[in-house]
Amino acid sequence: MPMRPPGQDYRLLPVALSVLAGAALSLHADWTGRAGALAAASPLLIPLLAGMGFARERARRAAVGSARR
């Protein structure tokens, strides 16, 4: 099994992106004064983006596992 060099672990990338997206939505809502829909949408982004990242990782692992067989 090939070893990844340190610093190339992307498992936390979806979580980091969702946190940044939530912060951007919050700032946008503060600047425009429209906090209703944007504030309601930001907590939904975290599980959505994290789920997409985990699904991508599972698919990658399945492809690697089937290539080894």
Backbone as XML, in Angstrom:
<?xml version="1.0"?>
<chain id="A" units="angstrom">
  <residue number="1" name="MET">
    <atom name="N" x="0.845" y="-1.169" z="0.000"/>
    <atom name="CA" x="0.000" y="0.000" z="0.000"/>
    <atom name="C" x="0.894" y="1.236" z="0.000"/>
  </residue>
  <residue number="2" name="PRO">
    <atom name="N" x="0.709" y="2.128" z="-0.958"/>
    <atom name="CA" x="1.563" y="3.314" z="-1.010"/>
    <atom name="C" x="1.260" y="4.261" z="0.148"/>
  </residue>
  <residue number="3" name="MET">
    <atom name="N" x="2.300" y="4.849" z="0.659"/>
    <atom name="CA" x="2.155" y="5.804" z="1.759"/>
    <atom name="C" x="2.046" y="7.209" z="1.184"/>
  </residue>
  <residue number="4" name="ARG">
    <atom name="N" x="1.153" y="7.982" z="1.741"/>
    <atom name="CA" x="1.028" y="9.380" z="1.327"/>
    <atom name="C" x="2.029" y="10.225" z="2.098"/>
  </residue>
  <residue number="5" name="PRO">
    <atom name="N" x="2.621" y="11.194" z="1.440"/>
    <atom name="CA" x="3.497" y="12.101" z="2.173"/>
    <atom name="C" x="2.698" y="12.901" z="3.201"/>
  </residue>
  <residue number="6" name="PRO">
    <atom name="N" x="3.347" y="13.332" z="4.266"/>
    <atom name="CA" x="2.633" y="14.141" z="5.264"/>
    <atom name="C" x="2.054" y="15.401" z="4.621"/>
  </residue>
  <residue number="7" name="GLY">
    <atom name="N" x="0.900" y="15.803" z="5.094"/>
    <atom name="CA" x="0.269" y="17.007" z="4.583"/>
    <atom name="C" x="-0.663" y="16.768" z="3.417"/>
  </residue>
  <residue number="8" name="GLN">
    <atom name="N" x="-0.848" y="15.534" z="2.998"/>
    <atom name="CA" x="-1.742" y="15.261" z="1.879"/>
    <atom name="C" x="-2.943" y="14.422" z="2.313"/>
  </residue>
  <residue number="9" name="ASP">
    <atom name="N" x="-3.406" y="14.652" z="3.498"/>
    <atom name="CA" x="-4.590" y="13.964" z="3.984"/>
    <atom name="C" x="-5.782" y="14.889" z="3.774"/>
  </residue>
  <residue number="10" name="TYR">
    <atom name="N" x="-6.649" y="14.531" z="2.843"/>
    <atom name="CA" x="-7.731" y="15.416" z="2.437"/>
    <atom name="C" x="-9.062" y="15.087" z="3.100"/>
  </residue>
  <residue number="11" name="ARG">
    <atom name="N" x="-9.060" y="14.285" z="4.147"/>
    <atom name="CA" x="-10.328" y="13.904" z="4.760"/>
    <atom name="C" x="-11.045" y="15.089" z="5.397"/>
  </residue>
  <residue number="12" name="LEU">
    <atom name="N" x="-10.307" y="16.074" z="5.873"/>
    <atom name="CA" x="-10.935" y="17.222" z="6.519"/>
    <atom name="C" x="-11.282" y="18.337" z="5.539"/>
  </residue>
  <residue number="13" name="LEU">
    <atom name="N" x="-10.949" y="18.180" z="4.274"/>
    <atom name="CA" x="-11.211" y="19.222" z="3.287"/>
    <atom name="C" x="-12.696" y="19.568" z="3.170"/>
  </residue>
  <residue number="14" name="PRO">
    <atom name="N" x="-13.621" y="18.601" z="3.094"/>
    <atom name="CA" x="-15.038" y="18.985" z="3.008"/>
    <atom name="C" x="-15.519" y="19.751" z="4.230"/>
  </residue>
  <residue number="15" name="VAL">
    <atom name="N" x="-15.021" y="19.385" z="5.403"/>
    <atom name="CA" x="-15.422" y="20.089" z="6.619"/>
    <atom name="C" x="-14.897" y="21.515" z="6.588"/>
  </residue>
  <residue number="16" name="ALA">
    <atom name="N" x="-13.633" y="21.677" z="6.189"/>
    <atom name="CA" x="-13.052" y="23.019" z="6.117"/>
    <atom name="C" x="-13.788" y="23.877" z="5.093"/>
  </residue>
  <residue number="17" name="LEU">
    <atom name="N" x="-14.121" y="23.298" z="3.951"/>
    <atom name="CA" x="-14.844" y="24.058" z="2.932"/>
    <atom name="C" x="-16.235" y="24.455" z="3.407"/>
  </residue>
  <residue number="18" name="SER">
    <atom name="N" x="-16.899" y="23.575" z="4.136"/>
    <atom name="CA" x="-18.236" y="23.911" z="4.612"/>
    <atom name="C" x="-18.186" y="24.997" z="5.679"/>
  </residue>
  <residue number="19" name="VAL">
    <atom name="N" x="-17.144" y="24.979" z="6.513"/>
    <atom name="CA" x="-16.990" y="26.041" z="7.512"/>
    <atom name="C" x="-16.749" y="27.375" z="6.817"/>
  </residue>
  <residue number="20" name="LEU">
    <atom name="N" x="-15.890" y="27.376" z="5.795"/>
    <atom name="CA" x="-15.642" y="28.611" z="5.043"/>
    <atom name="C" x="-16.902" y="29.095" z="4.333"/>
  </residue>
  <residue number="21" name="ALA">
    <atom name="N" x="-17.669" y="28.166" z="3.768"/>
    <atom name="CA" x="-18.911" y="28.553" z="3.096"/>
    <atom name="C" x="-19.914" y="29.131" z="4.091"/>
  </residue>
  <residue number="22" name="GLY">
    <atom name="N" x="-19.996" y="28.535" z="5.260"/>
    <atom name="CA" x="-20.892" y="29.064" z="6.289"/>
    <atom name="C" x="-20.479" y="30.448" z="6.746"/>
  </residue>
  <residue number="23" name="ALA">
    <atom name="N" x="-19.165" y="30.658" z="6.892"/>
    <atom name="CA" x="-18.675" y="31.984" z="7.278"/>
    <atom name="C" x="-18.962" y="33.010" z="6.185"/>
  </residue>
  <residue number="24" name="ALA">
    <atom name="N" x="-18.784" y="32.605" z="4.929"/>
    <atom name="CA" x="-19.061" y="33.525" z="3.822"/>
    <atom name="C" x="-20.546" y="33.890" z="3.772"/>
  </residue>
  <residue number="25" name="LEU">
    <atom name="N" x="-21.416" y="32.906" z="3.981"/>
    <atom name="CA" x="-22.854" y="33.197" z="4.000"/>
    <atom name="C" x="-23.222" y="34.119" z="5.153"/>
  </residue>
  <residue number="26" name="SER">
    <atom name="N" x="-22.590" y="33.900" z="6.288"/>
    <atom name="CA" x="-22.866" y="34.743" z="7.444"/>
    <atom name="C" x="-22.424" y="36.183" z="7.197"/>
  </residue>
  <residue number="27" name="LEU">
    <atom name="N" x="-21.232" y="36.347" z="6.627"/>
    <atom name="CA" x="-20.757" y="37.698" z="6.314"/>
    <atom name="C" x="-21.648" y="38.368" z="5.272"/>
  </residue>
  <residue number="28" name="HIS">
    <atom name="N" x="-22.057" y="37.609" z="4.271"/>
    <atom name="CA" x="-22.933" y="38.167" z="3.238"/>
    <atom name="C" x="-24.264" y="38.611" z="3.850"/>
  </residue>
  <residue number="29" name="ALA">
    <atom name="N" x="-24.791" y="37.806" z="4.744"/>
    <atom name="CA" x="-26.050" y="38.161" z="5.391"/>
    <atom name="C" x="-25.884" y="39.416" z="6.243"/>
  </residue>
  <residue number="30" name="ASP">
    <atom name="N" x="-24.741" y="39.546" z="6.914"/>
    <atom name="CA" x="-24.492" y="40.740" z="7.722"/>
    <atom name="C" x="-24.374" y="41.980" z="6.847"/>
  </residue>
  <residue number="31" name="TRP">
    <atom name="N" x="-23.682" y="41.858" z="5.730"/>
    <atom name="CA" x="-23.462" y="43.017" z="4.858"/>
    <atom name="C" x="-24.740" y="43.462" z="4.168"/>
  </residue>
  <residue number="32" name="THR">
    <atom name="N" x="-25.558" y="42.520" z="3.766"/>
    <atom name="CA" x="-26.753" y="42.877" z="3.001"/>
    <atom name="C" x="-27.982" y="43.057" z="3.881"/>
  </residue>
  <residue number="33" name="GLY">
    <atom name="N" x="-27.925" y="42.598" z="5.113"/>
    <atom name="CA" x="-29.074" y="42.711" z="5.996"/>
    <atom name="C" x="-30.144" y="41.665" z="5.732"/>
  </residue>
  <residue number="34" name="ARG">
    <atom name="N" x="-29.846" y="40.692" z="4.878"/>
    <atom name="CA" x="-30.813" y="39.625" z="4.570"/>
    <atom name="C" x="-30.368" y="38.351" z="5.272"/>
  </residue>
  <residue number="35" name="ALA">
    <atom name="N" x="-30.634" y="38.257" z="6.535"/>
    <atom name="CA" x="-30.144" y="37.118" z="7.305"/>
    <atom name="C" x="-31.083" y="35.924" z="7.271"/>
  </residue>
  <residue number="36" name="GLY">
    <atom name="N" x="-32.291" y="36.092" z="6.787"/>
    <atom name="CA" x="-33.281" y="35.020" z="6.857"/>
    <atom name="C" x="-32.892" y="33.742" z="6.158"/>
  </residue>
  <residue number="37" name="ALA">
    <atom name="N" x="-32.915" y="33.739" z="4.844"/>
    <atom name="CA" x="-32.656" y="32.517" z="4.077"/>
    <atom name="C" x="-31.198" y="32.090" z="4.166"/>
  </residue>
  <residue number="38" name="LEU">
    <atom name="N" x="-30.289" y="33.047" z="4.170"/>
    <atom name="CA" x="-28.871" y="32.693" z="4.217"/>
    <atom name="C" x="-28.490" y="32.081" z="5.558"/>
  </residue>
  <residue number="39" name="ALA">
    <atom name="N" x="-28.998" y="32.641" z="6.634"/>
    <atom name="CA" x="-28.690" y="32.085" z="7.949"/>
    <atom name="C" x="-29.322" y="30.708" z="8.116"/>
  </residue>
  <residue number="40" name="ALA">
    <atom name="N" x="-30.480" y="30.508" z="7.521"/>
    <atom name="CA" x="-31.129" y="29.199" z="7.610"/>
    <atom name="C" x="-30.385" y="28.160" z="6.781"/>
  </residue>
  <residue number="41" name="ALA">
    <atom name="N" x="-29.750" y="28.579" z="5.694"/>
    <atom name="CA" x="-29.070" y="27.630" z="4.810"/>
    <atom name="C" x="-27.693" y="27.237" z="5.313"/>
  </residue>
  <residue number="42" name="SER">
    <atom name="N" x="-27.025" y="28.092" z="6.079"/>
    <atom name="CA" x="-25.635" y="27.801" z="6.436"/>
    <atom name="C" x="-25.462" y="26.536" z="7.282"/>
  </residue>
  <residue number="43" name="PRO">
    <atom name="N" x="-26.322" y="26.219" z="8.267"/>
    <atom name="CA" x="-26.120" y="24.963" z="8.997"/>
    <atom name="C" x="-26.343" y="23.729" z="8.127"/>
  </residue>
  <residue number="44" name="LEU">
    <atom name="N" x="-27.096" y="23.868" z="7.058"/>
    <atom name="CA" x="-27.341" y="22.733" z="6.172"/>
    <atom name="C" x="-26.146" y="22.438" z="5.279"/>
  </residue>
  <residue number="45" name="LEU">
    <atom name="N" x="-25.289" y="23.426" z="5.060"/>
    <atom name="CA" x="-24.140" y="23.222" z="4.180"/>
    <atom name="C" x="-23.116" y="22.265" z="4.783"/>
  </residue>
  <residue number="46" name="ILE">
    <atom name="N" x="-22.946" y="22.306" z="6.085"/>
    <atom name="CA" x="-21.899" y="21.493" z="6.715"/>
    <atom name="C" x="-22.135" y="20.005" z="6.467"/>
  </residue>
  <residue number="47" name="PRO">
    <atom name="N" x="-23.303" y="19.436" z="6.811"/>
    <atom name="CA" x="-23.477" y="18.004" z="6.529"/>
    <atom name="C" x="-23.521" y="17.694" z="5.038"/>
  </residue>
  <residue number="48" name="LEU">
    <atom name="N" x="-24.032" y="18.623" z="4.237"/>
    <atom name="CA" x="-24.104" y="18.382" z="2.800"/>
    <atom name="C" x="-22.707" y="18.263" z="2.197"/>
  </residue>
  <residue number="49" name="LEU">
    <atom name="N" x="-21.851" y="19.240" z="2.452"/>
    <atom name="CA" x="-20.509" y="19.207" z="1.885"/>
    <atom name="C" x="-19.672" y="18.086" z="2.495"/>
  </residue>
  <residue number="50" name="ALA">
    <atom name="N" x="-19.829" y="17.857" z="3.790"/>
    <atom name="CA" x="-19.084" y="16.769" z="4.415"/>
    <atom name="C" x="-19.532" y="15.429" z="3.841"/>
  </residue>
  <residue number="51" name="GLY">
    <atom name="N" x="-20.825" y="15.259" z="3.635"/>
    <atom name="CA" x="-21.332" y="14.017" z="3.051"/>
    <atom name="C" x="-20.819" y="13.793" z="1.648"/>
  </residue>
  <residue number="52" name="MET">
    <atom name="N" x="-20.713" y="14.862" z="0.867"/>
    <atom name="CA" x="-20.181" y="14.727" z="-0.491"/>
    <atom name="C" x="-18.723" y="14.288" z="-0.444"/>
  </residue>
  <residue number="53" name="GLY">
    <atom name="N" x="-17.965" y="14.843" z="0.476"/>
    <atom name="CA" x="-16.553" y="14.474" z="0.584"/>
    <atom name="C" x="-16.375" y="13.036" z="1.032"/>
  </residue>
  <residue number="54" name="PHE">
    <atom name="N" x="-17.185" y="12.603" z="2.001"/>
    <atom name="CA" x="-17.067" y="11.232" z="2.476"/>
    <atom name="C" x="-17.515" y="10.243" z="1.408"/>
  </residue>
  <residue number="55" name="ALA">
    <atom name="N" x="-18.537" y="10.601" z="0.631"/>
    <atom name="CA" x="-18.980" y="9.725" z="-0.457"/>
    <atom name="C" x="-17.890" y="9.593" z="-1.511"/>
  </residue>
  <residue number="56" name="ARG">
    <atom name="N" x="-17.209" y="10.685" z="-1.806"/>
    <atom name="CA" x="-16.124" y="10.649" z="-2.787"/>
    <atom name="C" x="-14.978" y="9.767" z="-2.279"/>
  </residue>
  <residue number="57" name="GLU">
    <atom name="N" x="-14.672" y="9.875" z="-0.985"/>
    <atom name="CA" x="-13.597" y="9.061" z="-0.404"/>
    <atom name="C" x="-13.978" y="7.580" z="-0.421"/>
  </residue>
  <residue number="58" name="ARG">
    <atom name="N" x="-15.236" y="7.253" z="-0.112"/>
    <atom name="CA" x="-15.682" y="5.853" z="-0.154"/>
    <atom name="C" x="-15.587" y="5.299" z="-1.570"/>
  </residue>
  <residue number="59" name="ALA">
    <atom name="N" x="-15.967" y="6.104" z="-2.556"/>
    <atom name="CA" x="-15.891" y="5.653" z="-3.948"/>
    <atom name="C" x="-14.443" y="5.424" z="-4.363"/>
  </residue>
  <residue number="60" name="ARG">
    <atom name="N" x="-13.553" y="6.303" z="-3.915"/>
    <atom name="CA" x="-12.136" y="6.144" z="-4.244"/>
    <atom name="C" x="-11.587" y="4.873" z="-3.612"/>
  </residue>
  <residue number="61" name="ARG">
    <atom name="N" x="-11.932" y="4.636" z="-2.350"/>
    <atom name="CA" x="-11.451" y="3.429" z="-1.669"/>
    <atom name="C" x="-12.006" y="2.169" z="-2.321"/>
  </residue>
  <residue number="62" name="ALA">
    <atom name="N" x="-13.260" y="2.214" z="-2.761"/>
    <atom name="CA" x="-13.848" y="1.054" z="-3.431"/>
    <atom name="C" x="-13.133" y="0.779" z="-4.745"/>
  </residue>
  <residue number="63" name="ALA">
    <atom name="N" x="-12.778" y="1.840" z="-5.465"/>
    <atom name="CA" x="-12.069" y="1.668" z="-6.734"/>
    <atom name="C" x="-10.674" y="1.098" z="-6.502"/>
  </residue>
  <residue number="64" name="VAL">
    <atom name="N" x="-10.005" y="1.561" z="-5.459"/>
    <atom name="CA" x="-8.672" y="1.046" z="-5.141"/>
    <atom name="C" x="-8.775" y="-0.406" z="-4.701"/>
  </residue>
  <residue number="65" name="GLY">
    <atom name="N" x="-9.793" y="-0.718" z="-3.896"/>
    <atom name="CA" x="-9.974" y="-2.093" z="-3.434"/>
    <atom name="C" x="-10.274" y="-3.050" z="-4.563"/>
  </residue>
  <residue number="66" name="SER">
    <atom name="N" x="-11.082" y="-2.627" z="-5.532"/>
    <atom name="CA" x="-11.401" y="-3.517" z="-6.648"/>
    <atom name="C" x="-10.210" y="-3.669" z="-7.591"/>
  </residue>
  <residue number="67" name="ALA">
    <atom name="N" x="-9.351" y="-2.671" z="-7.653"/>
    <atom name="CA" x="-8.161" y="-2.768" z="-8.508"/>
    <atom name="C" x="-7.140" y="-3.741" z="-7.917"/>
  </residue>
  <residue number="68" name="ARG">
    <atom name="N" x="-7.165" y="-3.910" z="-6.609"/>
    <atom name="CA" x="-6.212" y="-4.820" z="-5.951"/>
    <atom name="C" x="-6.603" y="-6.274" z="-6.125"/>
  </residue>
  <residue number="69" name="ARG">
    <atom name="N" x="-7.881" y="-6.535" z="-6.353"/>
    <atom name="CA" x="-8.352" y="-7.927" z="-6.427"/>
    <atom name="C" x="-7.962" y="-8.586" z="-7.679"/>
  </residue>
</chain>
